[in-house]
Amino acid sequence: MKIINQLKSGLILCICSLTSFAQTTKNNLPQLGKNSIQDVIAAMTIEEKIWILLGSETELKKPKADVAESNGIIGYTDKKVAGAAGTTFAIPRLGIPAIVLADGPAGVRISPTRPNESATYYATAFPVGTLLASTWDTDLVNKVGKAFGNEVLEYGIDIILAPGNNIQRNPLNGRNFEYFSEDPLVSGKMAAAMINGLQSNGIGTSLKHFAANNHETRRFSTNAEVSERALREIYLKAFQVALKESEPWTVMTSYNKLNGTYTAERYDLVTEILRNEWNYKGLVVTDWGAAKNVVDQVKAGHSLIMPGQYFQVEGLEYAMANNKLDVAIIDQAVEKLLALIVKTPTFKNYKFSNKPNLVEHAQVSRAAATEGMVLLKNLDNTLPIAKNIKTIATFGNTTYNLITGGTGSGMVNKAYVVSMAQGLTTAGFTLDPQIEQRYTKYVDSVEASRLKPKNPAAGRPQIPELKISDDLIIKQALLSDMAIISVGKNAGEGADRNLDNNYHLMDSEITLIKRVYEAFKAQRKKTVVVLNIGGVIDLASWQNYSDAILLAWQPGQEGGHAIADILTGKVNPSGKLAITFPEKYVDVSSAKNFPGTQGVDPLNVVYEEGIYTGYRYFDTYMVKPAYEFGYGLSYTTFSLNNLTLDKVNFDKKIKASITIKNTGSVAGKEVVQIYLSAPAKSIDKPTQELRAFAKTKLLKPGQSQKIKFTLTADDLSSYISSKAAWIAEEGRYTISAGVSSRAIKQVISFYLPIQLIIHQVSNQVKSAKPIIKEFTGK
C-alpha cells in the first residue's frame, strides 16, 4: 500500500508508531552502531528508507492526520533545539536517532528563548565571511571555527550549515557577506580552515551552495549559463580547493539551475565531478525547499532532502514501484546518511551543556575582527588617532547601531552588541552625549513606527540618515578634536542589493559626509569614515571628502571594540581586500548581465565574462579599480626582497622563497601574495592569477621573516575544454610577489620544457549553447 494511502487512512508511519513497534522487536533487530550499516539497511522497510532520506523541520507541532495532509508534513520528530533549521527522522527500533542541523555562517542561529523556560540561549556573532577572508590568515580563521564549533556542540547541534563558498562574482549579490572572495584560491582555503576548525569539535559542516549560486534574485528558478572552463577554473575551483584541504561531513547543493538543469538534479555535477573526480566521500544534502524532481535528486547522489514533503514521498515510492528508481540507489543514499549519523554527538550521546564559553568566544571574535579590517585611505597619518585627541564628534546611524552581520540564515541571536560609540568611549574618548541621544531616539522612533516584516530574516530597508543641522555640525567642529562618520549597509538572503541606495550611498549619507568634512577642514581637523558594510560599495562619489577610510566590514558583536583597537593603533591594521572595489559599477565584468534577463522566468543569467571575474578582468584588460584586489594599508612599512627559486626548469614542483622586512617604526603584519603568469598558446589566459599567499607573524621594526611557497603542476594548469583536460603549456612562467595585484615588488621566472597534461577528465555540466568564444592567443 502506498504511504500516501496509509496517511489518508490515519495509519501515519511516524516516530510515534515506530517507537511502539520498537518496544516489542528491538531485541531481535540489528542496531546502528552495534551491527554493520549494511545489516541495519537490510532490516529497514522501503517506507523507512524513503522517510529517513526526507528530513523534517524542527519548528513543527505534532500533526493530526488531516492537518498533516494539508500542511505537507511527512511526519514528526521531537523538537530538539529551538530555532534550528531541521532534523532527520529517527527510527528507534533500529537504534537510529534524529540529528539536528542549524544555520550559521557567522555564528549558531538558534532561538534565544524556549517554551516553558526562563533561560536564554545566546550565541556569539562572529565576523562575516568577507572580513575573515580579508585577514588572509587561515590559522586565525581556523581558530574562529574552533570557537564557533564549540557552540554548535554545546547547543546540541550535529551539523552546522556553513561555510558558504560561492564566488563574489558581482558586488550586488545579497549574500556576498557570507562568502569569502572573488578568487577561488582564497575562498577555498578560507572555507577549508573554517571547516577544519568547526569539525575539530566533533560536529559536522555543510559546504555550500554547490554551485554557481552567485545571486539571490529569483534564486529558486534562476538558470546560470556558464562555460565549462569558467565553471572549473572559478566557480567549482573554490569547492575543489576546500575539499582538497578539508573533509566536510556534508556538501549542500544550490537552488539554481546550471546550464538548464537544477544543480540538485545533475548527476554529472554531484557524482561525476564531486564524487568520482574529487573523491568526496561525505553526504550531499539539498538546500531547504529545493523541492523539484526528488527522484532525480536521489539519482544525482543526494542522501538527504530538506525538508521532506508528501509529494516527494509519493514520488519516490511511485518511481520504485514502476522500476524508475532502483532500490540499490536508495540503499547507497541511506548508507551515507547512516555513516554520517554514527559520527554525530547525538549518536554518541554527548551530554551538551547549553553553556558554551561565550565570554571567551567574544574575545576570539574581537581579535578576528581587527585582523580583517582594511585601512583604505590614510592621508597625513590621520590614523592612528593622535595622543592629543580627546573629544570626537561621531555621526551616522550605525555609530550607535552597529551592523554585526547580514540577514537571513546569517543572523545570530547574540547577547549584546558593542557599538562603535561604546568602543570609542571605552578606549577613553569623550563623545557628545547630545549627539548620541539624537541618534538613538531617531533610530528607535523609526523602528517603532515601522510594520513588522513578513519575513524577519530578510531584514528591513535601510533607515535614512538623521538630518543634522549645519549649526550643530559647525558647533561640533569647534568643540571636538576630530570627526568620525559611520556608514552602514546591509543585505541578505532572498534578495540582491539595490544599486541606487545600497551600492551607491544615499543622498543623505553623501550630504552628511561632505558637510562634516568641510566643517572640520575649516578648523584644520580631520574626518574619518568607517564603513560598516558586508560587501563592495561605491566610493567615487564621496571618498575625497575624508582624510581616512577604515573598512570595518560587518565585524560581529565585539565590532565596536575592534574598530577602536584599529583607530587607536592598539592593533596595527593588516587586512587586505579579497574583493576588488571598482571605480564605477559598470566597470565590473558581470555588470551588464547581473542578475540576468529581466522579465523572464526562470531568470536566465549568462556568464559572458567567462573566467574574467574580479582582478582577472581588471588586471588583464587594464581597467583601473578604486582599490585593487589584495590592497590594504598599515601603520608601518614593509619591503619584499630576495625572491628566489630552487630551479630554473619546472620538474613536478618548484619551490620559492621571499623575505619580508618591517622597515617602519611600529610592529605589524604583512600579506605576501604570489601571482603566476602563464603562456597563452592554445587558449587565452589572465595576465596573472593568485597561486599562493601567506601572512607574516607580528614583525617588530627591523625584523624580517622568510616565507616559503611550493607551486605544483596543478598551479601551472588551465582547463582546456576541447581536450577535457587540465594542461600546463610549454613555455616561460613568471612568478610575481606583491602586496596587492597592482603592487608587485619582486618578479622571477622559470621554464616548463614540455607541455603537461595534469588531469585528463571528461566534459561535464556542459551548456546547450556556447557561452563565450574562447579565442586562441591574445
N, C-alpha and C positions, 0 to 999 in steps of 0.2 A: 504494500500500500504506500502511496506517495506520502512524503512527510506533510505536504500541504493538506492532504485529506485527513491525516491524523490531527493536525491542528484544528481543522474545521469541526471535527467530531469531539474536540475537547481533550484529546489524548496528547497533550503537549510533551514532546520529548525535551525536557529541560533539566536543569541541575537538580531540581526538587525530586523528579521521578528517578533520575539516575542514582540519587543518594539512597532512596529507599531500596532500590534494586541491589545496591552495593552491599547493604547490610546482610543479605542472605547468600550472596555469591562471592564476596570479595576474597574469602579464604581460598577459593578454588581457582582464582583468576591470576594471571600474571600482573605484576605491579611495576609501574615505571620506577626505575632505579634499582629494583631488585632482580628483575628479569631483563632480557635484552629488549631493545626498542622494537626489533622485528617481532618478538613474541607478543609484545603489547599491541602492536598494529594488527597482528593476526587475530587477536581477541576482540578487536573493535568491530562494531557493526558498520555497515555502509553509512547509516544515518549519523553515527558518531564521527566517522571520518569527515563527513561533509560539515557537520556542525563545528568541529574543532578548527577547521580552516577558515571559518567565518567568525570574526571577533565581535565583541559587544562594546557598547558604550557603558561607562560606569555610572552615569547620572540617571539611569532609568529606574523607575519603580517596578516592582514585580507586577506583571500584567495578568489580567484575566484573558481567557481565550479570545473573546470578541475584541477586547482592547488591543491585544497583541496583533490580531489580524489587521486592524485598521491603522495601527501605528507603524507597522513594518518591523516590529521587534521579533527577532527569531528565537529568543529565549531569555534566560535571566541568570545573571551571576551577581552574587552579593557585592554591593559597592564596597570596595576595599580602601581606596584613597580618594577622598572627595576632591573633585576638580581635575583628576587625571583624565587623560584622553580616551582610555578604553582598557578593556581586559580581553583575554582569551577565555574560552569556555572550559570549565573543568569537567572531568569525567572521574568522579570519586571512586567508582567501582574498580578502576584500573590504576588508581593512585596518581591521577593526573590533576594537578591543581590549576587554578586560573592565575595567570600572571598579569602584572599591571604595566601599562605603557603611559607615559606622560610627556607633554610638550616641554620645550625648554631650550632653545638655542642660546639664551643668555641667563639661564637660571631655571630652577624647577618651577613649573607652572601648576600649582595646586590651589585649592580653596583655603583661605586663611581660617575659615570657621567651618564647624561640622555640626550636624544636628545633635541636639541634646548634650552639647559640650560647651564649656565656658572657655576652654583653652583656645589660643590662636596658633596657627601653624604658618610661620613666615619662611620665606626662602631668600637667599642672597641674590640681588640683582647684580650680575657681573657685567663688565663692559661688552658692547656688541661686537659682532664679528669684524666689522670694518676697523674698529680700534685695535682689536687683538692682532689682526694682520699687519697693522701699522707698527707693531712692536718689532716685527721681523725676528722674533725671538721664540723659537719653538720650545725651548726649555721653560720659558715663562708661561706659554700657552698650556703646556703640559701641567704645570703647577696649578693653573686655574682649573683645568679639567679634574685634577685630583680633589680639589676643594668642592667643586661643583658635584662631582660624582659621589662624594661622601653624603651630600644632602639627598641625592637620589636614593642611596642605600638606606639612610636613616629614616626616610619617609615611606619606606615600604614599597618602593618602585623598582621594577625589574629592568625596564628598557626606557631610556630617555631618547626622545625623538629629535636627535641632534647628532652631529652638526649639519648645518646647511652648507652645501659645497658648490652651488651654482656660480657661474661666471658673472661678474658685474659687466654685462655687455653694454648696458645703456644706463645713464645716470637716473632716469626716471623710474626704474624698476622699484616698486613699492617695498620690496623685501631686500633691497641691497644691504640694509643694515645687518641682516642675518648672515650674509655671505662675506667672503674674505677679500676677494681681489678680482681684477680683470685678467690676472695672469694665472694659468693653471698650475705652475710650479709652486707659487706662493700659496694658492688656495689649497692644493693637495697636501703640502707639508703642514700647514696650519691645521687642517682637518685631521690629519694623522696624529699630530701632537695632542689635539683635544680628545680624540678617541682613546689614545693610549692612557691619558690622564684619567678620563672618566672610568674606563674599564679596569683600571688598576684597583678599583673598589669592589670588583666582582659583580658589577652590573653591566648591562649591555647598552649599546648605542645604535642609532639608525642614521646612517649616512644618506643624505637626501639632497635634492629631488632628482632622481636619475631618469631622464636627462633633458637638457635644453629647455629647462624651465626658467626662462630669463625675463619674464614679465608677468604681471598679475591680471591684466585686463582679460576678462572672459577666459579665465585660466582653465575652466572645466572643458572647454571645447576648442581652444585655440590649436592651430596647426603650425608647427615650426618647420620650415623648409630649409634644410641645412645640407651643404655638400658633405660627402663622407670625409674629405680631408679636414674641413673645418671642425667637424664633429670629433674626429680622432685627435687632432692636434690641440684643440682648445677645450671643447665642452666635455668630452669624455676623458681627456687627459687629466683634468683635475681629480676625477674619481680614480683613475688608474694610479696616479701618484699616491693618493691617500691609501688605496688598498695595498700598494706595494710596501708601505711603511706601517700599516696597522691592520688589525683584523676585526672590523666592526661586526657585532653579532648580527645586525640586520642592515640591509640596504632598502631604502624606500624609493619606489618609482614615482613618477610625477603625474600630474593630471593631464598634461597636454598631449596632443598628437605630435608625432615626429615623422615627417615626410609621409603624412597621410594616414598613419596608424597610431593609435594610442600607445604610449610607451609601455604601459602595463600589459599590453597585448602583443608585444613584439618579442617573439622567441629569439630572433637574431640579436636583440639588444640584451635581454635578460639571461639567456642561456648561452648563445654562441659567443658573445663578447664577454659578458660579466663572468660567467662560469667557466666556459671552455678556454677562451683566450687568456683571461686574467686569473683563472684558477680560484675564483671566490668560492668558499665552502659554506658560507653562512646562509641566513634566511633572507628571502626577499618579501617585502610587505608592500601593499598598495598604500597610497595616500588616502586620507579619510574621505570617504564618499566618492572615490573614483570608481563608481559602480557602473560599469559598462557591460562588456561581454565577459562574465565571470568564467565561463569555460575557457575562453582564450587566455584569460589572466592566469589560470591554473596551468594550462598547457605551456604558457610562456616561461613559467618557473616560479610562480608565487606560492608561498606556503601559508600566507595569512592575508585575508581580505578584510579591510577595516572600513566601517563596521558592517557586519553581515545584515542582509535584508532578505525578506521572504522570496522575492523573485530570484535571488541568487541560489537559495536552497533548491527551489524548484528547477532552476536551470541546470544545476549540476546533476540533480537526480535524473532529469529527463535525458541529459547527454549520456549518462552512464547506462540508462535503461535502453537507449537506442544506439549503443555502440559508437557514440561520438566522442566518448571520453573513457580511456582505458583505466581500470582500477589501479593498474601499476603506476600511473602518473599521480593519482590521488595518494597512493601509498608513499611515493617518493616525497611528495609535499608534506605529508604528515610526519614522515621520518625526520625531516629537517626541523619541523616545529618542535617535536618531542626532544630532539637533540639540543635545541635551544633551551627548552623548559628545564631540563635537568641541570643546566648550568646556573640557573637563577637563584637569587636569595630566597625567593618564596619556596622553591622546591627544597632548598637546603634548610628550610625552617629558621632562617635568620631572624633573630629577635630584634627587629628595628626599634629604635628608641623614640622616634619623633622629636628628637632633640639634638640636631647637628650643632656643631660649634659655630654659630652664626657670627659671633664676635671675631673669631679668628679668620673666618672666611671673608668678612668685610674688609679686613686688612689686606688679604690677597687681592680682592677686587680693587682696592685703592692703589696698591703697588702696580698692578697691571695697567690701570688707567693712566698712570703717569708715564709708563713706558711707551704707550701707543699714541699719546697726544703729539701733534705735529706743529712745530713752530713754522708758520708760512712766511711771516714778514717780521722784521725787527730793525727798524731804522734807528740809527744813532744809539744803539744799545738801550732802547726803551725798556726792554726786559733783560734780566730780571729786575723787578721793581727796586729802585734805589733805596738805600737805607734811610734817607731823609724824608721819604714819602710816608705820611702818617694817615692822611684822610683821603678817601677815594669816593668819587661820585659814581654810583652804579645805576645803569639804565638797562631797560629791556625786560620783558615779561619773564624770560627764563632765568634771569639773575636770581629770582626768588622762587621759581617753579621749575627746577631742573628737569629736563627730559632724560631719564636714565636709559631708556631703550625704546624700540619700536613697538607697534601694536600687533594684535593678533596672537599667534602662537608664541611670539617672543615676549609677551607680557609676563611680569613676575610680581607676585604679591609680596612685597618687601615690608619690613617693619618700619622703615624710615627712609628718608632721602635727605642727604646733605646738600643744600643749595649752594650756589656759588657765593651768595651773600654770607651764609654761615661759614663757609670755608675761609673767606677773607677776614671775617670778624675773629674767628678762632686763631688766624695767623697774626692777629694783633692790629689790624687796620680799623680805623673808625669810619663807619658808614653813616649817612644821614638817615635817622630813623623816620623822618617825614616822607622821604622818597620810598622807603620800604613800605610804609603804611599805605601810600597811594597805590603802589603796585599790587600789594596783597589784597587790598579792598577791591580794586578793579577786577583782578582775576577771579576772586571769589564771587563777586556780584554777577559777572558774565556767566560763570559756570552754573550758578544757582538759577539763572534765568533761562538756561538752555534746556530743551527737552532731552530726556534720556535717549541715547542712541538705541536703535532697534538691535544693533549688534555691538555690544560694548567692546568686543575685541577689535573692531575696525577703527576705534578711536573717534575723535571729533575734529571738525575743521579748526584750523589754527585761529587763535584769538588775535584780532588786530592789535598792533602796539598801542599802549596807553599814550594818549596825547599829552605831551609835556609842553608847557608854555615856554616861550623864549625867555621870559623873565626868570623862570626857575632855572633854566639851563645856564643863563649868564650868572645867576647867583651862585650856582654850584661851581662854575668855573673860577669864580673869585675866591670861594671858601675852601675848595678842595685842591689837593696836590696833583691829581690826575683823574682821568675818566676811564671806566671800563664799561663796555656795552656788550650785552649778551644777545646773540641772535639764535633763535631756536627753530628747528624744522623737524617734523615727524612724519612717518608713513608706516605702512604695514601691510599685513596680509589682506588679499582680496581686491586691492586697487593699486594702480600706479600713481605716481606723483603728478601733480599739476605743474605744467611748465610755467604758467604765469605767476603763481603766488607760492610755489613751493621750491621749484628750482631757482626761479628768479625771486628776489626779495620783494615783499610787498612795498608799496609806495610809502606806507607809514614807517617801515623799517629803514628804508633808504633815507628818508627825510630826517629821521631821528639821528642816524649816524652822521649825516652831513652837518646838521645843526650843532650837535655836541662837539664834533671835531673842530668846526670853525670857531666856536666859543672858547674852547680850551686852547686852540692855537693862538688866538688873540692874546691869551695870558701866558703864552710860551710854556704851555703844559701839554702833556702827552695824552693820546687817546688809544686805548687798546680794545680790539674787538675779539670776543671769544665766541667761537662757532660751536653751538650745542646741537649738532646735526648727525644724521645717520648715513648720509650719502652726499654726493657731489652737488654743489650749488654754484650759481653764477657769482663771480667776484668782480667782473669788469666794471659794473655799474657803480661800485662804491669803494673798492679797496684803496683808492688813492686818498680816501678820507679816513685814514688810520695811520698810526705810527707803528703798530704791531698787530699781528693777527695770530691767534692761537686756535688751532683746530682741535677742540676738545672731544669731538665726536659725541656719542651718547655713552657716557663713561660709567654707568652703573650707579648704585646707591651712594657710594662714597665720592661721587664726582666732584662735589664742591671742595672737599679737602684736596683731591688730586689736582684740580685746577689751581688752587692756591699753592700747592707744592711746586708746580711749574712756574707760576707767575713770580714767586718769591725767590726762585733759584734753589730751594731746598732740594729739588730734583732737576738735573740738567736735562732738557728735552732731547730725546733720542729717537722719537717716532719718525717714520718715513712713509710717504704715500705709497699705498699698494694699489692705487687707482689714479688715473690721470685727471687733473682738473683742466678742462678746455677753456680757451678764452671765450668762445661762443658755443652755444649748444649745437648749432649747425655744423660745427667742426667735428662732432662725434661721428664716427664712421657709420653707425647704425641709425643716425637721427632721421634720415628720410624714410626709413621703413619700420619705425617703432611707434606704437606697439604692433602695427600691422595694417592691413587693408580695412579701412573704416566702413561701417555699414554692412559688413559681410559676416555671416555666421555659418560655420565657425570662422573665427578670426584667422586670417592667413598671414603668417609672418615670414618673409623671405630674408634670409641672412645673406644679403647680397655682398656684404663686405668680406665674406669668407673668413680666412684666418686673420684678416687685418682689423682686429679689435684692440682698443686701448693703445698702449705705446707702440705696438707693432704697426699700427696705422700712422700715428703721429710722427714716429721716427722715420719710417720708410718713405712717407710722402711729404716729409719736411713741413708738417703743419705745426705752427708754434702753439704750445699749450700755455695756459696761465701758470700752472705748476706741473712739472713733469712727473712721471712715474718714478718712484724712489726718492723724491725730493723731501728734504726736511732740514731745518736749521738747528744749530746748537749754540750754547753759550761759550763754547770753546772752538778751537780749530784742529783739524787733523791733516796729516799727509799720508799718502799711499805711495810706497816705494818698493823697489826690488821684486817686481813681478817676474817670476821665473817658472820654467817648465822643466820636467825631468828628461824630456826628449824632444827632438825636432820633428820626428816622424811618428805618427799615431800608430800604436800597436795594442789593441784590446782596450787600453785606457791610457790616460795621460794625467799626470799629477802637476798641480800648480800651487804656488805659494806666494803670498804678498805680505808685506809688513805695514802695519798701521801705527802711526805715532801721534800722540796728543801734543800738538805744537802750541796749544793755548795756555791759559793761566788757571783754568779750573778743571776738575775731573769730569769726565764724560764718556759716553759710549758712541761708537760709530758703526754703521752698517755697510759692509762691503758687498757689492753686487757684481756678479760675474756674468757678462753677456757674451754670446757667441755669434759670430757672423760666418755663415756657411756659403760655399759656392752654389750658385743657382744655374745649373746646366739644363736639366730636363724640366724643371718647374720653377716658378717664381718663389722667392723666399723673402721674409722680412729682413730689413737691414741688420737687425740684431734681435736676439731672444735671450731672456734670462735663463741661465742654466745652473746657477748656484748662488747662495748668499749666506752671510753669517754676521752675527752681531758680536762685537768685541765685549770683553769684560769691562768694568769701570776702570778706565785708564787715568792715572794721575798725570798732571802736567809733565811732559818729557818722557812718559812711559810709552813703551812700544809692545805690540803683540803680533806674532806671525800667525796668519790664518792659512790653512791648507785646504785645497779642494781636489777632488778627483772627478774627471769627466770620463764617461764611458761611451761606448759606441752608440748607445741609446740617445745620448745627449747630442750626437752629431746628426742624427737621422731626421728625416721628414717623411710624411706619408705620401706616397705616390699612388693615386687611386688606380691609374691604368695598369699598374703592376700588382695592386693589392699587397703592398709591402712597405715596410719602414726601411728606407735606404739612405745610407750616408754616401754622398757623391765624392768621387775623387777630386782632390784639389786642395787649395790653401784655406785654412780656417783661422779666424782671428779671435783671440780672447781679449776682451776689454774689461778692465776692472775700474769701477767707479763708485760714486756715492749717489748717483741717480742715472737714469737712462741718458741724460744730457750732460752729466758731469763726469766724463770719463777721465781717469787720472793716469792709467797705465795700459799699454797695448802690447801684445806679443802674438806671434802666430806659429802654427805648426802645419805639417803637410800630411794628408792622407794619400798614400801612393795608389791605392786601388779602390774602386767602388765596393761598398759592403752592403749586402742585403742582411739587415739586422733581424727583422722578423717577417717571415712570409705568412700572411694571414689570408683571409678571403673577404671579398667585398660584402659588407653588411649595411643595414639601415640605409639603403640607397634611396635617393629621391626619384620620383617618377619622371622628373624633368631636370635639365641642367640648372644649377643654381647660379654658378658663376663660370666664367671662361677661365680656365687655368692655362694662361699663356706660357710659352717657353721663353726663358731668359728674361731680362729686364730692359 
